[in-house]
Amino acid sequence: MIQKTVTFDLVKHVEDLENKLKNLSDYLTKDQDVLYVTLSESMKDVSNEVTVIFDRPQINPGNHYNQNDGIYIAPFSGRIMAFWTIGTNETARTELMVEDRVVGTLVTAASSVTTKNRYGSSNTVKESSSSTMAVTDVQKGNHIFLRTASNDNHILKTVSSLLIRRTL
């Protein structure tokens, strides 16, 4: 009788551990959304507080990013890590927004670079790109977007991208 009770307790304990492992696995893979979007062409004459609309979703599981308005709606509550790169031919400042809260900024300032080819001709280009990242907590349903934050008209180049990844 004691043998059956011990065996039953061990089987029950193993089943409980299997359930806990399955729940942990489900938790670790649940809502692990990754977003990666880019611009198909430069944004010209951009002014202050304009949402950057990345119109080329590369990775957008669940379609939580709207390529028409540039807003990503968080499908989970938790911590995210966002990376973005901005290229410009002037000085550009961008802000990562969660609702009405600035959670990260990036300033990119272009400088002139002159190159000469082997025939002696020179070419001057004014351009620069910069990248940054921000980590912040979000609530399910929060609107996350990148916007300009500068009074100068400038051009955002096609190297721009936004990557949002939930952290564990």
LINTA-V878591 format. One record per residue. N is the residue number from 0. RES is the residue in one small letter. OMEGA is omega in degrees with one decimal (* if undefined). Layout:
BEGIN
n | res | omega
N | RES | OMEGA
N | RES | OMEGA
END
This chain:
BEGIN
n | res | omega
0 | m | 178.8
1 | i | 178.9
2 | q | 179.8
3 | k | -180.0
4 | t | 179.1
5 | v | 178.5
6 | t | 178.6
7 | f | 178.9
8 | d | 178.8
9 | l | 178.1
10 | v | 179.1
11 | k | -179.9
12 | h | 178.0
13 | v | 177.7
14 | e | 177.4
15 | d | 178.7
16 | l | 177.6
17 | e | 178.0
18 | n | 178.6
19 | k | 178.6
20 | l | 177.4
21 | k | 178.8
22 | n | 178.1
23 | l | 178.3
24 | s | 177.9
25 | d | -179.7
26 | y | -176.7
27 | l | -178.9
28 | t | -177.5
29 | k | 174.5
30 | d | 177.2
31 | q | -175.8
32 | d | 172.9
33 | v | 177.7
34 | l | 173.0
35 | y | -177.9
36 | v | 179.3
37 | t | 174.4
38 | l | 176.8
39 | s | 177.5
40 | e | -177.9
41 | s | 171.4
42 | m | -176.3
43 | k | 178.2
44 | d | -178.5
45 | v | 179.0
46 | s | -173.4
47 | n | 174.0
48 | e | 174.5
49 | v | 177.6
50 | t | 175.9
51 | v | -178.2
52 | i | 176.9
53 | f | -170.9
54 | d | 179.3
55 | r | 176.2
56 | p | 177.0
57 | q | 176.6
58 | i | -176.1
59 | n | -178.1
60 | p | -179.8
61 | g | -179.3
62 | n | 178.6
63 | h | 175.6
64 | y | 179.2
65 | n | -177.7
66 | q | 176.9
67 | n | -179.9
68 | d | 176.7
69 | g | -175.9
70 | i | 174.5
71 | y | 179.0
72 | i | -175.5
73 | a | 179.0
74 | p | -176.1
75 | f | 167.6
76 | s | -179.9
77 | g | -178.0
78 | r | 177.3
79 | i | 172.2
80 | m | -178.6
81 | a | 176.1
82 | f | 171.7
83 | w | -179.4
84 | t | 179.2
85 | i | 173.0
86 | g | -179.1
87 | t | 174.4
88 | n | 177.9
89 | e | 170.9
90 | t | -178.6
91 | a | 176.3
92 | r | 177.7
93 | t | 179.8
94 | e | 171.0
95 | l | -175.7
96 | m | 165.5
97 | v | -170.7
98 | e | -179.5
99 | d | -175.8
100 | r | 175.3
101 | v | -179.0
102 | v | 177.2
103 | g | 178.8
104 | t | 176.4
105 | l | 175.1
106 | v | 178.8
107 | t | -179.5
108 | a | -179.1
109 | a | 173.7
110 | s | -178.3
111 | s | 177.2
112 | v | 179.0
113 | t | 177.5
114 | t | 176.5
115 | k | 175.9
116 | n | -175.3
117 | r | 178.9
118 | y | 177.6
119 | g | 177.5
120 | s | 179.3
121 | s | 179.7
122 | n | 178.9
123 | t | -179.8
124 | v | 176.4
125 | k | -176.3
126 | e | 177.0
127 | s | 172.0
128 | s | 179.8
129 | s | 177.5
130 | s | 174.8
131 | t | 175.7
132 | m | 177.7
133 | a | 175.6
134 | v | -178.2
135 | t | 174.6
136 | d | 177.8
137 | v | 173.6
138 | q | 177.2
139 | k | -179.9
140 | g | 176.9
141 | n | 175.2
142 | h | -178.6
143 | i | -178.7
144 | f | 177.4
145 | l | 178.4
146 | r | 174.9
147 | t | -178.3
148 | a | -176.5
149 | s | 177.8
150 | n | -179.9
151 | d | 170.8
152 | n | -178.4
153 | h | 179.7
154 | i | 171.5
155 | l | -174.7
156 | k | -175.4
157 | t | 177.9
158 | v | -177.3
159 | s | 177.0
160 | s | 178.0
161 | l | 177.1
162 | l | 176.0
163 | i | -177.9
164 | r | 174.5
165 | r | 177.5
166 | t | 178.6
167 | l | *
END
